[in-house]
């Protein structure tokens, strides 16, 4: 009944939208884009990027259509909506039904599929309106996206609002109600909200923006409550019968809900799969920006951002509740910043300095329980260390900064950037990483008409306040040569490059830890690190490097694009010798766009192969107990293991002159992984060396293959009703196979396959569906 009501609602809205469309001004084709004041909200039904050439459009269009047909994503495209001055109204109704058949050898295998067994339905209604607002000099925009489905693989909610906003804008002001993309600066506000956003031009050089609203995962979380705990009895998932306590003979009680009860959690608590169970705290957000353009293409801005998690937006949960029901931490965060952009001729600079104040858990009181002795200089006891983000310390403040510059001088291009985000710096409305210092410098030069030289140096590290046990530093120089416009074939491009990475994690002092038994701070080496015998430092915990030469050739031939490449990754780990390996990667790509008498054909093929050579036996054998080492075969230390990863894809797009469009694709990803397995075998005369007196079994370490294979096939046939691309039927079919292979075991020394039982995790899916799409409305110029 819910789905019927959703379908009825969608059809009624479609009729109303069609009536509105009849009074709108029409145009034959979209016109050129014209920049409007302010920034329009992000539109999820519009492509994120637009092709830059006709060939790119031809290449991307069949891919987008094929993906939309396979994944049942909305294809409602408003194009350059809002860019012209003519009224327009666009709508789309999408109705889909499909049947999923999931075959598995065990409940564990069936549970790995995210599809729903049986028949599922989908109804979507999307509508966009853009028109003049009563000749006031302003324009009015309206967008809504509504979805109703009983297929949780499409949407965890049955009936939901996907997007919606009202926008009123003119030459000097803009107002957005609903979904809005707020983009003030990189370190203060840069995300979608649900609320009100406005901007005004003040004179010729000043601009003021302000916003306020809520940040939440979906619209439904604003007006839907989390499921409450419901007492009941445990049921067997296979037989659906009540579980009986073998001692008392009574039914086993259970509680179902999102959160465990406040009293001690019973072992038979069952968490609901309702989508509202995993919802985050709703955050009340606000912000403002004042911008001044002091010269052309150069501005300075003053920004403010605030985020306040609302504790009452989720069901109550005790602070510090143990896993698997950890208590979320509702935080408050305020950030202020100054940013600037400066551009003149070949020079461009962009920078920002921000300061934040954050309470990482507003429910907790100031930290208590510090040791009875004073910690050494620069040290504190967790969770009272104010050098890092900790709940219970109240408001913690810190700063962050970034700077970028680019300069072009004749044939030389320079680019440099520097960022530093202190450990306690947080920008919740901008999602920046804290405890990071990163420096990058890049230079490129057009050395010859057919040669470009490019070099990059990058270094980053953490532990900016010595608050971690050790500092991790990554140093990554790289360079490449790009050969282009060659005399024998000007369209081809050959790139040859080399990347190098060095990762070091070390400290000059062993970290201290408070010992409650002695009431003192003592040096505590970290397991897996290398340190001096006197425990005075230095301590090395990470010492890795990577060498990666590569070459890639791209050769367009008419409307065919060929790509072939090779790279070699040599990874060296000086602390964990078993992690050292050499990897060879080969890849080949083919893409074509062809026209034959009105038929459009676009095939794509890509194949990748990675082969890794390593000796994981070293770590395995060195970690064995001493009573097993005497039975090892020394040749195992020299055994070279080979792991292989393979990825192959093939797609084709065929559009007939009339009526039909066909999309088909095949994808196979597989891997063969060598792993050591410890087998328990009975002692015999052939055991070398023989077992000791009284020993009946012995553990042996052998190498065996494991891995997986996941071939899949998808096909979709689109039929244009009355040869109208705005009214189509899409018939689709999808087949996914998932096979897993395990290493040898004591009961199956050969491993499977062959010779053993199939993995219980294997499963396959068959999905058949029919989709009807109806697009209506007129697009303005």
LOPADO-943516 format. One record per residue (C-alpha): residue number from 0; residue in one letter; x, y, z. Coordinates in steps of 0.1 Angstrom, whole numbers, plus 5000, padded with zeros to 4 digits. Layout:
N
PT resi resn   c1   c2   c3
PT  NUM    A    X    Y    Z
...
END
This chain:
781
PT resi resn   c1   c2   c3
PT    0    X 5000 5000 5000
PT    1    X 5029 5024 5007
PT    2    X 5043 5018 4973
PT    3    X 5009 5023 4957
PT    4    X 5005 5056 4975
PT    5    X 5040 5066 4964
PT    6    X 5032 5058 4927
PT    7    X 4999 5077 4930
PT    8    X 5016 5107 4944
PT    9    X 5043 5107 4917
PT   10    X 5017 5105 4889
PT   11    X 4996 5134 4905
PT   12    X 5027 5156 4908
PT   13    X 5035 5148 4872
PT   14    X 5001 5160 4860
PT   15    X 5004 5192 4880
PT   16    X 5039 5198 4867
PT   17    X 5027 5193 4831
PT   18    X 5000 5219 4837
PT   19    X 5026 5243 4850
PT   20    X 5048 5236 4820
PT   21    X 5021 5246 4795
PT   22    X 5022 5282 4807
PT   23    X 5060 5284 4806
PT   24    X 5079 5300 4778
PT   25    X 5096 5274 4756
PT   26    X 5128 5271 4736
PT   27    X 5142 5247 4711
PT   28    X 5176 5242 4727
PT   29    X 5196 5252 4756
PT   30    X 5216 5284 4751
PT   31    X 5251 5294 4762
PT   32    X 5257 5297 4800
PT   33    X 5258 5331 4817
PT   34    X 5273 5335 4852
PT   35    X 5247 5344 4878
PT   36    X 5254 5362 4910
PT   37    X 5260 5340 4940
PT   38    X 5264 5303 4939
PT   39    X 5237 5278 4930
PT   40    X 5232 5248 4952
PT   41    X 5248 5216 4940
PT   42    X 5224 5197 4918
PT   43    X 5227 5159 4922
PT   44    X 5208 5153 4890
PT   45    X 5233 5173 4869
PT   46    X 5266 5159 4857
PT   47    X 5294 5170 4880
PT   48    X 5317 5178 4851
PT   49    X 5310 5188 4815
PT   50    X 5330 5174 4785
PT   51    X 5354 5199 4770
PT   52    X 5352 5186 4734
PT   53    X 5328 5168 4711
PT   54    X 5348 5136 4712
PT   55    X 5347 5135 4750
PT   56    X 5310 5140 4749
PT   57    X 5306 5111 4725
PT   58    X 5328 5090 4748
PT   59    X 5311 5098 4781
PT   60    X 5274 5098 4769
PT   61    X 5271 5061 4764
PT   62    X 5290 5053 4796
PT   63    X 5267 5076 4816
PT   64    X 5236 5061 4800
PT   65    X 5248 5025 4805
PT   66    X 5257 5031 4842
PT   67    X 5223 5048 4848
PT   68    X 5205 5019 4832
PT   69    X 5224 4993 4852
PT   70    X 5222 5011 4886
PT   71    X 5188 5027 4882
PT   72    X 5201 5061 4890
PT   73    X 5180 5091 4880
PT   74    X 5191 5107 4847
PT   75    X 5171 5138 4852
PT   76    X 5194 5165 4837
PT   77    X 5186 5202 4839
PT   78    X 5217 5211 4819
PT   79    X 5224 5248 4822
PT   80    X 5193 5255 4843
PT   81    X 5192 5290 4856
PT   82    X 5219 5302 4832
PT   83    X 5194 5316 4806
PT   84    X 5166 5341 4809
PT   85    X 5137 5321 4794
PT   86    X 5113 5302 4816
PT   87    X 5116 5265 4817
PT   88    X 5102 5235 4835
PT   89    X 5117 5199 4834
PT   90    X 5104 5168 4850
PT   91    X 5110 5130 4851
PT   92    X 5090 5101 4863
PT   93    X 5108 5068 4867
PT   94    X 5090 5035 4876
PT   95    X 5110 5003 4880
PT   96    X 5103 4967 4890
PT   97    X 5129 4940 4892
PT   98    X 5134 4905 4906
PT   99    X 5165 4893 4924
PT  100    X 5175 4857 4928
PT  101    X 5203 4850 4952
PT  102    X 5218 4815 4953
PT  103    X 5242 4806 4981
PT  104    X 5255 4774 4998
PT  105    X 5251 4788 5033
PT  106    X 5234 4817 5052
PT  107    X 5269 4833 5055
PT  108    X 5272 4834 5017
PT  109    X 5237 4848 5012
PT  110    X 5243 4875 5037
PT  111    X 5272 4888 5017
PT  112    X 5248 4900 4990
PT  113    X 5234 4935 4994
PT  114    X 5204 4928 4971
PT  115    X 5170 4918 4984
PT  116    X 5157 4883 4975
PT  117    X 5125 4885 4954
PT  118    X 5106 4913 4937
PT  119    X 5112 4949 4945
PT  120    X 5098 4982 4931
PT  121    X 5109 5018 4927
PT  122    X 5091 5050 4919
PT  123    X 5108 5084 4915
PT  124    X 5096 5118 4906
PT  125    X 5119 5147 4898
PT  126    X 5109 5182 4889
PT  127    X 5127 5215 4882
PT  128    X 5112 5249 4875
PT  129    X 5130 5281 4865
PT  130    X 5109 5312 4857
PT  131    X 5106 5350 4861
PT  132    X 5093 5361 4895
PT  133    X 5064 5384 4886
PT  134    X 5085 5408 4866
PT  135    X 5104 5419 4897
PT  136    X 5139 5415 4882
PT  137    X 5144 5383 4901
PT  138    X 5140 5347 4890
PT  139    X 5126 5317 4909
PT  140    X 5139 5281 4908
PT  141    X 5124 5250 4924
PT  142    X 5138 5215 4925
PT  143    X 5124 5184 4942
PT  144    X 5134 5147 4940
PT  145    X 5111 5122 4956
PT  146    X 5117 5084 4959
PT  147    X 5096 5055 4971
PT  148    X 5110 5019 4971
PT  149    X 5110 4987 4990
PT  150    X 5145 4978 4978
PT  151    X 5171 4985 5005
PT  152    X 5199 4982 4981
PT  153    X 5186 5013 4963
PT  154    X 5176 5033 4994
PT  155    X 5174 5022 5031
PT  156    X 5142 5043 5035
PT  157    X 5110 5033 5019
PT  158    X 5097 5068 5011
PT  159    X 5123 5096 5011
PT  160    X 5130 5131 4998
PT  161    X 5163 5130 4980
PT  162    X 5168 5167 4973
PT  163    X 5148 5199 4973
PT  164    X 5153 5236 4973
PT  165    X 5138 5269 4964
PT  166    X 5161 5296 4950
PT  167    X 5153 5333 4944
PT  168    X 5181 5353 4928
PT  169    X 5187 5385 4910
PT  170    X 5216 5406 4898
PT  171    X 5227 5415 4933
PT  172    X 5213 5390 4957
PT  173    X 5204 5353 4961
PT  174    X 5183 5333 4986
PT  175    X 5183 5295 4988
PT  176    X 5158 5275 5010
PT  177    X 5164 5238 5014
PT  178    X 5195 5219 5001
PT  179    X 5223 5244 4996
PT  180    X 5260 5240 4989
PT  181    X 5279 5264 5011
PT  182    X 5314 5271 5000
PT  183    X 5330 5299 5019
PT  184    X 5366 5287 5023
PT  185    X 5386 5255 5025
PT  186    X 5391 5256 5062
PT  187    X 5357 5269 5075
PT  188    X 5326 5260 5055
PT  189    X 5325 5237 5024
PT  190    X 5296 5212 5025
PT  191    X 5259 5208 5018
PT  192    X 5233 5218 5044
PT  193    X 5196 5219 5048
PT  194    X 5185 5254 5057
PT  195    X 5188 5289 5044
PT  196    X 5217 5305 5025
PT  197    X 5218 5341 5012
PT  198    X 5243 5364 4997
PT  199    X 5242 5401 4988
PT  200    X 5265 5424 4968
PT  201    X 5273 5456 4987
PT  202    X 5285 5482 4962
PT  203    X 5310 5472 4936
PT  204    X 5337 5455 4957
PT  205    X 5319 5440 4988
PT  206    X 5299 5408 4991
PT  207    X 5282 5394 5022
PT  208    X 5270 5358 5026
PT  209    X 5253 5341 5055
PT  210    X 5238 5307 5061
PT  211    X 5220 5287 5089
PT  212    X 5205 5253 5090
PT  213    X 5211 5217 5098
PT  214    X 5236 5191 5086
PT  215    X 5223 5156 5086
PT  216    X 5227 5124 5066
PT  217    X 5192 5125 5050
PT  218    X 5159 5145 5051
PT  219    X 5142 5116 5068
PT  220    X 5164 5119 5098
PT  221    X 5150 5153 5106
PT  222    X 5115 5140 5112
PT  223    X 5118 5103 5119
PT  224    X 5127 5088 5153
PT  225    X 5150 5060 5160
PT  226    X 5133 5027 5168
PT  227    X 5127 5022 5205
PT  228    X 5137 4990 5224
PT  229    X 5111 4963 5221
PT  230    X 5111 4932 5244
PT  231    X 5104 4898 5228
PT  232    X 5118 4863 5223
PT  233    X 5148 4850 5202
PT  234    X 5139 4833 5169
PT  235    X 5160 4809 5149
PT  236    X 5168 4828 5116
PT  237    X 5164 4796 5095
PT  238    X 5134 4778 5110
PT  239    X 5117 4810 5124
PT  240    X 5109 4790 5156
PT  241    X 5114 4803 5191
PT  242    X 5148 4794 5207
PT  243    X 5145 4773 5239
PT  244    X 5168 4774 5268
PT  245    X 5181 4738 5272
PT  246    X 5183 4742 5310
PT  247    X 5150 4759 5319
PT  248    X 5130 4748 5288
PT  249    X 5116 4784 5285
PT  250    X 5118 4808 5256
PT  251    X 5150 4829 5255
PT  252    X 5140 4866 5260
PT  253    X 5155 4893 5238
PT  254    X 5154 4930 5232
PT  255    X 5153 4945 5197
PT  256    X 5162 4982 5191
PT  257    X 5189 5006 5181
PT  258    X 5205 5011 5215
PT  259    X 5211 4986 5244
PT  260    X 5191 4993 5275
PT  261    X 5205 5017 5301
PT  262    X 5208 4988 5326
PT  263    X 5236 4962 5320
PT  264    X 5233 4950 5284
PT  265    X 5219 4915 5280
PT  266    X 5238 4892 5258
PT  267    X 5207 4885 5236
PT  268    X 5202 4922 5226
PT  269    X 5195 4924 5188
PT  270    X 5202 4956 5169
PT  271    X 5175 4966 5144
PT  272    X 5185 4971 5108
PT  273    X 5163 5002 5105
PT  274    X 5182 5029 5086
PT  275    X 5176 5054 5114
PT  276    X 5198 5032 5138
PT  277    X 5230 5044 5122
PT  278    X 5221 5081 5119
PT  279    X 5246 5106 5132
PT  280    X 5238 5135 5155
PT  281    X 5220 5163 5137
PT  282    X 5242 5194 5138
PT  283    X 5229 5230 5139
PT  284    X 5253 5249 5116
PT  285    X 5257 5285 5108
PT  286    X 5283 5307 5090
PT  287    X 5290 5340 5074
PT  288    X 5315 5354 5049
PT  289    X 5325 5390 5041
PT  290    X 5344 5394 5009
PT  291    X 5363 5424 4994
PT  292    X 5376 5425 4959
PT  293    X 5405 5449 4961
PT  294    X 5416 5445 4924
PT  295    X 5404 5424 4895
PT  296    X 5405 5386 4901
PT  297    X 5419 5392 4937
PT  298    X 5398 5390 4969
PT  299    X 5402 5388 5006
PT  300    X 5376 5371 5028
PT  301    X 5367 5370 5064
PT  302    X 5349 5337 5074
PT  303    X 5331 5322 5103
PT  304    X 5317 5287 5107
PT  305    X 5299 5270 5136
PT  306    X 5287 5235 5142
PT  307    X 5268 5222 5172
PT  308    X 5257 5186 5175
PT  309    X 5223 5183 5190
PT  310    X 5223 5156 5217
PT  311    X 5185 5152 5216
PT  312    X 5186 5143 5179
PT  313    X 5195 5107 5188
PT  314    X 5182 5082 5213
PT  315    X 5201 5085 5246
PT  316    X 5231 5063 5252
PT  317    X 5253 5060 5283
PT  318    X 5286 5078 5279
PT  319    X 5314 5053 5273
PT  320    X 5292 5024 5264
PT  321    X 5313 4995 5254
PT  322    X 5316 4981 5218
PT  323    X 5298 4971 5197
PT  324    X 5276 5000 5209
PT  325    X 5301 5028 5214
PT  326    X 5287 5061 5224
PT  327    X 5289 5088 5196
PT  328    X 5306 5120 5207
PT  329    X 5285 5151 5201
PT  330    X 5309 5180 5195
PT  331    X 5308 5217 5192
PT  332    X 5331 5236 5168
PT  333    X 5337 5272 5158
PT  334    X 5362 5283 5132
PT  335    X 5372 5318 5121
PT  336    X 5396 5324 5092
PT  337    X 5410 5350 5068
PT  338    X 5417 5339 5032
PT  339    X 5429 5356 5001
PT  340    X 5433 5351 4964
PT  341    X 5457 5371 4943
PT  342    X 5463 5368 4906
PT  343    X 5483 5390 4881
PT  344    X 5497 5379 4848
PT  345    X 5516 5347 4854
PT  346    X 5514 5347 4892
PT  347    X 5485 5332 4913
PT  348    X 5485 5329 4951
PT  349    X 5459 5314 4974
PT  350    X 5461 5312 5012
PT  351    X 5442 5310 5044
PT  352    X 5448 5312 5082
PT  353    X 5422 5297 5105
PT  354    X 5417 5293 5143
PT  355    X 5393 5268 5158
PT  356    X 5377 5261 5192
PT  357    X 5363 5226 5197
PT  358    X 5347 5206 5225
PT  359    X 5350 5170 5213
PT  360    X 5323 5157 5237
PT  361    X 5300 5184 5252
PT  362    X 5284 5159 5276
PT  363    X 5316 5152 5296
PT  364    X 5330 5170 5326
PT  365    X 5367 5181 5327
PT  366    X 5391 5152 5327
PT  367    X 5398 5136 5361
PT  368    X 5419 5107 5373
PT  369    X 5454 5121 5366
PT  370    X 5484 5104 5383
PT  371    X 5494 5113 5418
PT  372    X 5529 5122 5405
PT  373    X 5536 5150 5381
PT  374    X 5542 5138 5346
PT  375    X 5576 5146 5330
PT  376    X 5579 5177 5308
PT  377    X 5560 5173 5276
PT  378    X 5541 5142 5288
PT  379    X 5506 5136 5302
PT  380    X 5484 5106 5309
PT  381    X 5456 5096 5286
PT  382    X 5429 5109 5284
PT  383    X 5441 5141 5300
PT  384    X 5467 5150 5274
PT  385    X 5457 5184 5260
PT  386    X 5481 5182 5231
PT  387    X 5457 5160 5212
PT  388    X 5419 5159 5208
PT  389    X 5403 5143 5238
PT  390    X 5367 5142 5251
PT  391    X 5364 5156 5286
PT  392    X 5389 5185 5283
PT  393    X 5363 5211 5275
PT  394    X 5372 5235 5247
PT  395    X 5405 5229 5229
PT  396    X 5418 5255 5205
PT  397    X 5444 5254 5178
PT  398    X 5452 5268 5143
PT  399    X 5456 5257 5107
PT  400    X 5470 5274 5077
PT  401    X 5475 5268 5040
PT  402    X 5493 5286 5011
PT  403    X 5495 5279 4974
PT  404    X 5513 5297 4947
PT  405    X 5517 5291 4909
PT  406    X 5539 5311 4885
PT  407    X 5546 5308 4848
PT  408    X 5576 5323 4832
PT  409    X 5579 5317 4795
PT  410    X 5581 5279 4792
PT  411    X 5586 5273 4829
PT  412    X 5557 5265 4853
PT  413    X 5563 5266 4891
PT  414    X 5538 5254 4918
PT  415    X 5543 5252 4955
PT  416    X 5520 5246 4985
PT  417    X 5523 5244 5022
PT  418    X 5497 5233 5048
PT  419    X 5499 5229 5085
PT  420    X 5470 5217 5106
PT  421    X 5478 5215 5143
PT  422    X 5466 5184 5163
PT  423    X 5437 5202 5180
PT  424    X 5426 5221 5149
PT  425    X 5392 5210 5137
PT  426    X 5369 5222 5109
PT  427    X 5338 5201 5111
PT  428    X 5320 5220 5084
PT  429    X 5350 5216 5061
PT  430    X 5363 5181 5070
PT  431    X 5400 5188 5072
PT  432    X 5426 5164 5085
PT  433    X 5444 5175 5117
PT  434    X 5480 5169 5128
PT  435    X 5494 5173 5093
PT  436    X 5523 5193 5078
PT  437    X 5526 5190 5041
PT  438    X 5550 5207 5016
PT  439    X 5549 5203 4978
PT  440    X 5570 5219 4951
PT  441    X 5565 5212 4914
PT  442    X 5582 5225 4883
PT  443    X 5575 5217 4846
PT  444    X 5591 5230 4815
PT  445    X 5583 5227 4778
PT  446    X 5619 5218 4770
PT  447    X 5613 5211 4733
PT  448    X 5583 5214 4710
PT  449    X 5578 5176 4715
PT  450    X 5591 5172 4751
PT  451    X 5577 5183 4785
PT  452    X 5598 5178 4817
PT  453    X 5580 5176 4850
PT  454    X 5594 5171 4885
PT  455    X 5577 5170 4920
PT  456    X 5590 5169 4955
PT  457    X 5566 5164 4984
PT  458    X 5571 5158 5022
PT  459    X 5546 5155 5050
PT  460    X 5547 5145 5086
PT  461    X 5525 5143 5117
PT  462    X 5532 5145 5155
PT  463    X 5534 5183 5154
PT  464    X 5533 5186 5192
PT  465    X 5552 5154 5200
PT  466    X 5519 5140 5213
PT  467    X 5523 5106 5194
PT  468    X 5547 5078 5203
PT  469    X 5567 5086 5172
PT  470    X 5566 5108 5141
PT  471    X 5558 5094 5107
PT  472    X 5574 5112 5078
PT  473    X 5567 5106 5041
PT  474    X 5591 5119 5015
PT  475    X 5581 5115 4978
PT  476    X 5602 5129 4949
PT  477    X 5591 5120 4914
PT  478    X 5598 5130 4878
PT  479    X 5584 5123 4843
PT  480    X 5591 5130 4807
PT  481    X 5562 5135 4783
PT  482    X 5568 5130 4746
PT  483    X 5541 5145 4724
PT  484    X 5536 5160 4689
PT  485    X 5562 5135 4676
PT  486    X 5572 5139 4640
PT  487    X 5562 5104 4630
PT  488    X 5528 5105 4648
PT  489    X 5517 5138 4663
PT  490    X 5486 5125 4681
PT  491    X 5505 5100 4701
PT  492    X 5518 5107 4737
PT  493    X 5545 5087 4756
PT  494    X 5550 5093 4793
PT  495    X 5580 5079 4811
PT  496    X 5583 5085 4848
PT  497    X 5597 5075 4882
PT  498    X 5582 5078 4917
PT  499    X 5601 5073 4949
PT  500    X 5586 5071 4984
PT  501    X 5604 5069 5017
PT  502    X 5583 5063 5049
PT  503    X 5600 5067 5083
PT  504    X 5585 5064 5117
PT  505    X 5609 5071 5145
PT  506    X 5616 5091 5177
PT  507    X 5647 5100 5196
PT  508    X 5632 5090 5230
PT  509    X 5613 5059 5241
PT  510    X 5577 5070 5250
PT  511    X 5567 5071 5286
PT  512    X 5537 5054 5302
PT  513    X 5522 5057 5337
PT  514    X 5526 5026 5358
PT  515    X 5498 5025 5384
PT  516    X 5516 4999 5405
PT  517    X 5548 5019 5410
PT  518    X 5531 5053 5406
PT  519    X 5559 5063 5382
PT  520    X 5564 5070 5345
PT  521    X 5585 5044 5328
PT  522    X 5599 5039 5293
PT  523    X 5577 5016 5273
PT  524    X 5590 5003 5239
PT  525    X 5564 4996 5213
PT  526    X 5560 4960 5200
PT  527    X 5574 4957 5166
PT  528    X 5598 4987 5168
PT  529    X 5636 4986 5169
PT  530    X 5652 5004 5199
PT  531    X 5685 5006 5217
PT  532    X 5692 4980 5244
PT  533    X 5695 5008 5270
PT  534    X 5660 5021 5262
PT  535    X 5673 5056 5257
PT  536    X 5665 5059 5220
PT  537    X 5663 5062 5192
PT  538    X 5633 5040 5184
PT  539    X 5624 5031 5148
PT  540    X 5589 5018 5141
PT  541    X 5585 5023 5104
PT  542    X 5613 5021 5078
PT  543    X 5599 5015 5043
PT  544    X 5607 5027 5008
PT  545    X 5591 5023 4973
PT  546    X 5606 5026 4939
PT  547    X 5582 5029 4910
PT  548    X 5593 5034 4874
PT  549    X 5565 5035 4848
PT  550    X 5558 5041 4811
PT  551    X 5525 5047 4793
PT  552    X 5517 5051 4756
PT  553    X 5485 5067 4743
PT  554    X 5478 5065 4706
PT  555    X 5446 5079 4691
PT  556    X 5439 5065 4657
PT  557    X 5410 5083 4640
PT  558    X 5382 5076 4665
PT  559    X 5400 5048 4682
PT  560    X 5420 5054 4714
PT  561    X 5447 5029 4725
PT  562    X 5465 5029 4758
PT  563    X 5492 5005 4770
PT  564    X 5513 5009 4801
PT  565    X 5537 4992 4825
PT  566    X 5549 5000 4860
PT  567    X 5573 4983 4885
PT  568    X 5568 4987 4922
PT  569    X 5597 4977 4944
PT  570    X 5587 4978 4980
PT  571    X 5613 4974 5008
PT  572    X 5605 4970 5045
PT  573    X 5636 4969 5067
PT  574    X 5617 4960 5099
PT  575    X 5592 4934 5086
PT  576    X 5612 4916 5059
PT  577    X 5581 4896 5048
PT  578    X 5564 4928 5036
PT  579    X 5592 4934 5010
PT  580    X 5580 4926 4975
PT  581    X 5583 4934 4938
PT  582    X 5551 4940 4918
PT  583    X 5548 4942 4880
PT  584    X 5517 4958 4866
PT  585    X 5506 4957 4830
PT  586    X 5475 4973 4815
PT  587    X 5459 4978 4782
PT  588    X 5430 4999 4771
PT  589    X 5409 5002 4739
PT  590    X 5381 5027 4733
PT  591    X 5364 5035 4700
PT  592    X 5336 5056 4686
PT  593    X 5322 5045 4652
PT  594    X 5293 5055 4630
PT  595    X 5279 5031 4603
PT  596    X 5250 5044 4583
PT  597    X 5232 5060 4613
PT  598    X 5243 5032 4637
PT  599    X 5265 5044 4666
PT  600    X 5289 5019 4681
PT  601    X 5312 5025 4711
PT  602    X 5332 4995 4725
PT  603    X 5356 4997 4754
PT  604    X 5381 4971 4766
PT  605    X 5405 4973 4795
PT  606    X 5427 4946 4811
PT  607    X 5451 4949 4841
PT  608    X 5474 4924 4855
PT  609    X 5494 4927 4887
PT  610    X 5520 4901 4897
PT  611    X 5536 4904 4931
PT  612    X 5567 4885 4942
PT  613    X 5574 4882 4980
PT  614    X 5587 4859 5007
PT  615    X 5560 4859 5034
PT  616    X 5575 4827 5049
PT  617    X 5602 4848 5067
PT  618    X 5578 4865 5090
PT  619    X 5558 4833 5094
PT  620    X 5587 4811 5104
PT  621    X 5605 4837 5125
PT  622    X 5573 4840 5146
PT  623    X 5569 4803 5153
PT  624    X 5572 4789 5188
PT  625    X 5607 4776 5197
PT  626    X 5594 4740 5199
PT  627    X 5585 4741 5162
PT  628    X 5615 4758 5148
PT  629    X 5635 4726 5149
PT  630    X 5612 4710 5124
PT  631    X 5615 4737 5097
PT  632    X 5629 4730 5063
PT  633    X 5656 4756 5057
PT  634    X 5646 4758 5020
PT  635    X 5613 4774 5030
PT  636    X 5633 4806 5037
PT  637    X 5642 4808 5000
PT  638    X 5607 4801 4987
PT  639    X 5594 4829 4965
PT  640    X 5556 4834 4966
PT  641    X 5536 4849 4938
PT  642    X 5503 4868 4941
PT  643    X 5483 4878 4911
PT  644    X 5455 4903 4907
PT  645    X 5436 4905 4875
PT  646    X 5409 4930 4862
PT  647    X 5392 4927 4829
PT  648    X 5363 4948 4816
PT  649    X 5345 4950 4783
PT  650    X 5316 4972 4774
PT  651    X 5297 4981 4742
PT  652    X 5272 5008 4734
PT  653    X 5251 5004 4703
PT  654    X 5225 5029 4692
PT  655    X 5203 5021 4662
PT  656    X 5191 5048 4639
PT  657    X 5156 5044 4655
PT  658    X 5139 5028 4684
PT  659    X 5167 5009 4703
PT  660    X 5198 5014 4724
PT  661    X 5218 4984 4737
PT  662    X 5244 4985 4765
PT  663    X 5263 4954 4775
PT  664    X 5292 4949 4798
PT  665    X 5314 4922 4813
PT  666    X 5337 4925 4843
PT  667    X 5359 4900 4860
PT  668    X 5381 4907 4889
PT  669    X 5401 4878 4904
PT  670    X 5431 4871 4926
PT  671    X 5454 4843 4935
PT  672    X 5471 4848 4968
PT  673    X 5498 4826 4984
PT  674    X 5495 4823 5021
PT  675    X 5513 4801 5047
PT  676    X 5491 4776 5064
PT  677    X 5499 4757 5096
PT  678    X 5488 4721 5093
PT  679    X 5487 4694 5120
PT  680    X 5498 4661 5106
PT  681    X 5504 4627 5123
PT  682    X 5540 4617 5129
PT  683    X 5554 4590 5107
PT  684    X 5587 4575 5096
PT  685    X 5587 4599 5067
PT  686    X 5586 4629 5089
PT  687    X 5618 4649 5085
PT  688    X 5632 4654 5111
PT  689    X 5614 4627 5130
PT  690    X 5591 4635 5160
PT  691    X 5604 4634 5195
PT  692    X 5596 4604 5217
PT  693    X 5559 4604 5227
PT  694    X 5549 4629 5200
PT  695    X 5520 4618 5178
PT  696    X 5514 4649 5157
PT  697    X 5535 4678 5145
PT  698    X 5527 4712 5130
PT  699    X 5540 4720 5096
PT  700    X 5540 4753 5077
PT  701    X 5531 4749 5040
PT  702    X 5523 4774 5013
PT  703    X 5489 4772 4996
PT  704    X 5469 4793 4972
PT  705    X 5438 4812 4982
PT  706    X 5419 4840 4965
PT  707    X 5386 4848 4947
PT  708    X 5370 4852 4913
PT  709    X 5340 4876 4907
PT  710    X 5328 4876 4871
PT  711    X 5297 4897 4863
PT  712    X 5277 4904 4832
PT  713    X 5252 4932 4826
PT  714    X 5230 4941 4797
PT  715    X 5203 4967 4791
PT  716    X 5180 4972 4761
PT  717    X 5163 5006 4758
PT  718    X 5132 5009 4737
PT  719    X 5121 5044 4727
PT  720    X 5083 5046 4727
PT  721    X 5072 5062 4694
PT  722    X 5109 5067 4688
PT  723    X 5108 5095 4715
PT  724    X 5139 5096 4737
PT  725    X 5118 5112 4765
PT  726    X 5096 5081 4768
PT  727    X 5116 5049 4771
PT  728    X 5113 5013 4784
PT  729    X 5145 4997 4797
PT  730    X 5149 4960 4800
PT  731    X 5179 4949 4821
PT  732    X 5195 4918 4833
PT  733    X 5225 4913 4856
PT  734    X 5244 4882 4866
PT  735    X 5271 4883 4893
PT  736    X 5292 4853 4905
PT  737    X 5313 4853 4936
PT  738    X 5338 4824 4942
PT  739    X 5362 4822 4971
PT  740    X 5391 4798 4975
PT  741    X 5408 4788 5007
PT  742    X 5443 4776 5016
PT  743    X 5451 4740 5026
PT  744    X 5438 4727 5060
PT  745    X 5446 4698 5082
PT  746    X 5415 4679 5068
PT  747    X 5422 4690 5032
PT  748    X 5460 4693 5027
PT  749    X 5455 4701 4990
PT  750    X 5432 4730 4995
PT  751    X 5400 4738 4976
PT  752    X 5395 4737 4948
PT  753    X 5403 4710 4937
PT  754    X 5397 4681 4960
PT  755    X 5376 4699 4987
PT  756    X 5343 4713 4995
PT  757    X 5332 4746 4980
PT  758    X 5336 4777 5001
PT  759    X 5305 4785 5022
PT  760    X 5309 4822 5012
PT  761    X 5302 4815 4975
PT  762    X 5271 4831 4961
PT  763    X 5257 4843 4928
PT  764    X 5230 4868 4919
PT  765    X 5206 4871 4889
PT  766    X 5187 4904 4886
PT  767    X 5161 4911 4859
PT  768    X 5142 4944 4857
PT  769    X 5120 4966 4837
PT  770    X 5121 5004 4840
PT  771    X 5098 5031 4825
PT  772    X 5111 5066 4822
PT  773    X 5090 5096 4811
PT  774    X 5106 5130 4807
PT  775    X 5085 5161 4801
PT  776    X 5088 5199 4800
PT  777    X 5105 5226 4779
PT  778    X 5140 5238 4782
PT  779    X 5147 5276 4778
PT  780    X 5174 5291 4757
END
